[in-house]
Every structure is written in structure tokens, then in C-alpha cells.
Amino acid sequence: MTVSVGPACHPEHGTTRQQLVDAADTALFEAKAAGKNVVRTAPSRSNPAPREVQ
């Protein structure tokens, strides 16, 4: 079993529910594209690139 995760946090990644869902979705897409067992945080509003968490 493997897991890919794309977390998003208020207010760094968005201030509305939809912004947070969109940010988490972007991070999850990036995590899945990077392979198995990957965590990528959502892009922050000040730094738009998703970040890998180890």
C-alpha cells in the first residue's frame, strides 16, 4: 500500500474553502505525478511552487 498526500493550510494556501480545496488538489496532483509515497505541500500564495516534504 502506498500513499500520496497534498495538504493545504489556512491562511498560507488560501482563505476560502474553495481556495484551500484547489491548493490541496494541486499539491495532490504534483505528489501523484512524482511517484509513490510522496507528500507535497500546496503552493503558498507567496511561493507558487509545490514543495516536497520528507
N, C-alpha and C positions, 0 to 999 in steps of 0.2 A: 504494500500500500504506500502511496506517495501523496504528498500534499503540496499545493501551490497556494500562496496567500498574497493578498493585496490590500493591506489595511489603509484606512484613511482616518484622520483625526480632526476634530473641530478645535479651533478655527484655522489651523495651519493649512488644511487641504480644502476648506470650504466652510461657508457659514449657513448654507441652506441644506436641507435634506438632499435635494437633487444634486447639488454640487458635490456633496460627500459621496453619494452613490456613484456619480460619474467618475470621481477621482479614484475610488476603490476599484471600479470596473477597469479603468486604465491600468492601474497597478497590477490587477489580477491578470489582465491580458499580457502584460510585459513579463510577469512571473511565469505564466504558462509557455510563452514563447522562448524563455530562457532555459527551459528544461524542467526536470522533476525535482521536487523538494526545494523549491525556491520561494523566498519571501522578498517582495519588492514593495517598498512603501509608496504611497501615492505621491505624485508630483506636488510639491508645495506651490503656493501662489508666487513665492519669491524665487523658487528654483524649479522650473517646469520639467526637469528630467526625473523619472522614477529612480529610486535608489535601492540597491540590493542590500539586504540585511543578512548578516552572517551570524 
